[in-house]
Amino acid sequence: MGWVSRFRTARWAQKLVAAAAALPALLFARLALAEEAHDWQLGMQPAATPIRHWIDQLHDGLLVIITLITLFVLGLLLYVMVRFRESRNPVASMTTHHTLIEVLWTVIPVVILVGVAIFSFPLLYYEDRVPGQADMTLKVTGHQWYWTYEYPDQGGLTFDSYMIPEEDAAKLGKKRLLDVDNPVVLPVGAKIRVLVAGSDVIHSWFMPSFGFQEYSMVGRINESWIQIDREGTFYGQCNQICGVNHPFMPIEVHAVSKEAFAKWVVEAKKKFANNDNGSGATVAGNDKTEGRAEGAVRLAAAAAQ
Ligand SMILES: [Cu+2]
């Protein structure tokens, strides 16, 4: 019996082969679910909007440039260390200045930077405004420590979104520090203008899969846009240090079909009928409330219904 057939008949080998065969499926299943940060994650979360696809391309291009520069500098250093080591080159040259080299090490970096700018500036402008007509608008307002969402095109539908308290998340089978009581629901494929405002300190609405990050500031409305390319649940976080409960104001976005979105709007209008109608005044008395405690109370009330 050759070593191959002995290997094939060994039980541990069969298990190993089965595990190895299952690995790609496991990895791809993980990729398919990877709309949030994972332990041991390498690279960025999968892109879900045109802006994020463009960001990925720019990132990959920059990675090539950075790698080439690093290898070039490393090569020069190694060459100098070997070629001009003391044993081989006991008397150091006292030469200074070399016009050609000085011009080159000024001009080449400038050319590289101009090249990077040529590819990154269009992306900045692309992120700035919806190309063409927006299908709808979502207004996001950051508070210490929760988010308010408004849908001006859906009759001013508005509601607050709190993190599910850590102590309840496990009981409810929810994701710790990520799931919220009222997620944002958005239609897949629609061009959505997203306006980000603030009510107290600076927050930031950050959705990695969407390539979206806008500061939420008092007295200013920041704008960008998203067009989500697939259904699913996407997670993000406030990524501007905003106070003691900064880690406890996550973002949960449900991307659904246009039909499901229309149905959700009808239900949400009933559910949030008592909320202030998009005037932005909802937050006036709420600014200094303790987000997590209030979230817990709201959650308990929702469970009792
Ligand atoms: Cu914040």
Residues whose N, C-alpha, C, O or C-beta is under 5 A from the ligand:
A	BS01	CU	H143 I202 H203 S204 C238 Q240 C242 H246
